[in-house]
Amino acid sequence: MRIEEIPIQAIRRPLFRQNDQAKVAALMHSIQAVGLQEPIDVLEVEGQYYGFSGCHRYEACSRLGHETIRCRVRKAPRSVLKMHLA
């Protein structure tokens, strides 16, 4: 596992999740003040990045116009991706 900045547009979010907009707004304020403290988790499968957690942090950074987001990256085979999608 490694930590790196990944372009937000390069992260696929295959599962829809309705975020709590008050939480997103609070995170936006916090990120503007002190930066993103906790990276989001992504799977790297065959060179593609997939995000399944950190939905509020992802949306907050996106809405703030950040081009990249700090990620905890775990390489995985397609079989692991399929388990996340099941």
Phi and psi restraints in degrees (value plus and minus 20) as a CYANA .aco file:
   2 ARG   PHI    -158.7  -118.7
   2 ARG   PSI     140.9   180.9
   3 ILE   PHI    -130.8   -90.8
   3 ILE   PSI     110.3   150.3
   4 GLU   PHI    -175.6  -135.6
   4 GLU   PSI     140.3   180.3
   5 GLU   PHI    -104.2   -64.2
   5 GLU   PSI     106.3   146.3
   6 ILE   PHI    -142.8  -102.8
   6 ILE   PSI     118.7   158.7
   7 PRO   PHI     -77.0   -37.0
   7 PRO   PSI     111.0   151.0
   8 ILE   PHI     -76.3   -36.3
   8 ILE   PSI     -59.3   -19.3
   9 GLN   PHI     -87.6   -47.6
   9 GLN   PSI     -35.6     4.4
  10 ALA   PHI    -108.0   -68.0
  10 ALA   PSI     -25.6    14.4
  11 ILE   PHI    -117.7   -77.7
  11 ILE   PSI      99.9   139.9
  12 ARG   PHI    -106.6   -66.6
  12 ARG   PSI     117.3   157.3
  13 ARG   PHI    -139.9   -99.9
  13 ARG   PSI      64.9   104.9
  14 PRO   PHI     -92.6   -52.6
  14 PRO   PSI     -37.8     2.2
  15 LEU   PHI    -129.8   -89.8
  15 LEU   PSI     105.6   145.6
  16 PHE   PHI     -93.4   -53.4
  16 PHE   PSI     119.0   159.0
  17 ARG   PHI    -160.4  -120.4
  17 ARG   PSI     111.7   151.7
  18 GLN   PHI    -102.6   -62.6
  18 GLN   PSI      94.7   134.7
  19 ASN   PHI    -106.1   -66.1
  19 ASN   PSI     130.7   170.7
  20 ASP   PHI     -96.9   -56.9
  20 ASP   PSI      90.9   130.9
  21 GLN   PHI     -85.8   -45.8
  21 GLN   PSI     -48.4    -8.4
  22 ALA   PHI     -87.0   -47.0
  22 ALA   PSI     -59.7   -19.7
  23 LYS   PHI     -86.9   -46.9
  23 LYS   PSI     -60.4   -20.4
  24 VAL   PHI     -81.7   -41.7
  24 VAL   PSI     -64.3   -24.3
  25 ALA   PHI     -82.5   -42.5
  25 ALA   PSI     -61.9   -21.9
  26 ALA   PHI     -84.0   -44.0
  26 ALA   PSI     -61.4   -21.4
  27 LEU   PHI     -85.2   -45.2
  27 LEU   PSI     -58.8   -18.8
  28 MET   PHI     -79.1   -39.1
  28 MET   PSI     -64.6   -24.6
  29 HIS   PHI     -81.8   -41.8
  29 HIS   PSI     -65.8   -25.8
  30 SER   PHI     -83.6   -43.6
  30 SER   PSI     -65.0   -25.0
  31 ILE   PHI     -84.4   -44.4
  31 ILE   PSI     -57.9   -17.9
  32 GLN   PHI     -84.4   -44.4
  32 GLN   PSI     -56.9   -16.9
  33 ALA   PHI     -98.8   -58.8
  33 ALA   PSI     -64.6   -24.6
  34 VAL   PHI    -147.8  -107.8
  34 VAL   PSI     -21.9    18.1
  35 GLY   PHI      66.6   106.6
  35 GLY   PSI     150.5   190.5
  36 LEU   PHI     -94.4   -54.4
  36 LEU   PSI      98.3   138.3
  37 GLN   PHI    -108.3   -68.3
  37 GLN   PSI     -53.0   -13.0
  38 GLU   PHI    -140.1  -100.1
  38 GLU   PSI      99.5   139.5
  39 PRO   PHI     -84.7   -44.7
  39 PRO   PSI     136.2   176.2
  40 ILE   PHI    -106.6   -66.6
  40 ILE   PSI     139.2   179.2
  41 ASP   PHI    -116.7   -76.7
  41 ASP   PSI     111.5   151.5
  42 VAL   PHI    -152.5  -112.5
  42 VAL   PSI     130.9   170.9
  43 LEU   PHI    -118.1   -78.1
  43 LEU   PSI     117.2   157.2
  44 GLU   PHI    -126.4   -86.4
  44 GLU   PSI      93.7   133.7
  45 VAL   PHI    -143.3  -103.3
  45 VAL   PSI      95.2   135.2
  46 GLU   PHI      30.9    70.9
  46 GLU   PSI      23.7    63.7
  47 GLY   PHI      60.9   100.9
  47 GLY   PSI     -20.9    19.1
  48 GLN   PHI    -126.4   -86.4
  48 GLN   PSI     126.0   166.0
  49 TYR   PHI    -125.8   -85.8
  49 TYR   PSI     114.4   154.4
  50 TYR   PHI    -147.2  -107.2
  50 TYR   PSI     108.3   148.3
  51 GLY   PHI    -129.7   -89.7
  51 GLY   PSI     112.1   152.1
  52 PHE   PHI    -143.9  -103.9
  52 PHE   PSI     -32.7     7.3
  53 SER   PHI    -150.8  -110.8
  53 SER   PSI     156.2   196.2
  54 GLY   PHI      51.5    91.5
  54 GLY   PSI       8.0    48.0
  55 CYS   PHI     -79.9   -39.9
  55 CYS   PSI     -61.8   -21.8
  56 HIS   PHI     -89.0   -49.0
  56 HIS   PSI     -61.8   -21.8
  57 ARG   PHI     -84.9   -44.9
  57 ARG   PSI     -61.5   -21.5
  58 TYR   PHI     -80.4   -40.4
  58 TYR   PSI     -68.2   -28.2
  59 GLU   PHI     -85.2   -45.2
  59 GLU   PSI     -60.7   -20.7
  60 ALA   PHI     -80.7   -40.7
  60 ALA   PSI     -67.4   -27.4
  61 CYS   PHI     -84.5   -44.5
  61 CYS   PSI     -59.5   -19.5
  62 SER   PHI     -81.3   -41.3
  62 SER   PSI     -67.0   -27.0
  63 ARG   PHI     -88.0   -48.0
  63 ARG   PSI     -46.5    -6.5
  64 LEU   PHI     -98.7   -58.7
  64 LEU   PSI     -26.9    13.1
  65 GLY   PHI      64.5   104.5
  65 GLY   PSI      -3.7    36.3
  66 HIS   PHI     -86.5   -46.5
  66 HIS   PSI     117.9   157.9
  67 GLU   PHI    -104.7   -64.7
  67 GLU   PSI     -47.5    -7.5
  68 THR   PHI    -149.1  -109.1
  68 THR   PSI     145.1   185.1
  69 ILE   PHI    -161.9  -121.9
  69 ILE   PSI     120.9   160.9
  70 ARG   PHI     -93.2   -53.2
  70 ARG   PSI     110.2   150.2
  71 CYS   PHI    -149.8  -109.8
  71 CYS   PSI     126.6   166.6
  72 ARG   PHI    -115.0   -75.0
  72 ARG   PSI      90.1   130.1
  73 VAL   PHI    -121.5   -81.5
  73 VAL   PSI     108.3   148.3
  74 ARG   PHI    -142.1  -102.1
  74 ARG   PSI     101.0   141.0
  75 LYS   PHI     -92.6   -52.6
  75 LYS   PSI     119.8   159.8
  76 ALA   PHI    -169.2  -129.2
  76 ALA   PSI     132.8   172.8
  77 PRO   PHI     -98.3   -58.3
  77 PRO   PSI     145.8   185.8
  78 ARG   PHI     -77.1   -37.1
  78 ARG   PSI     -50.2   -10.2
  79 SER   PHI     -82.3   -42.3
  79 SER   PSI     -55.5   -15.5
  80 VAL   PHI     -89.8   -49.8
  80 VAL   PSI     -61.3   -21.3
  81 LEU   PHI     -77.9   -37.9
  81 LEU   PSI     -64.4   -24.4
  82 LYS   PHI     -81.3   -41.3
  82 LYS   PSI     -55.4   -15.4
  83 MET   PHI     -86.0   -46.0
  83 MET   PSI     -57.0   -17.0
  84 HIS   PHI     -89.0   -49.0
  84 HIS   PSI     -48.0    -8.0
  85 LEU   PHI    -107.7   -67.7
  85 LEU   PSI     -32.7     7.3
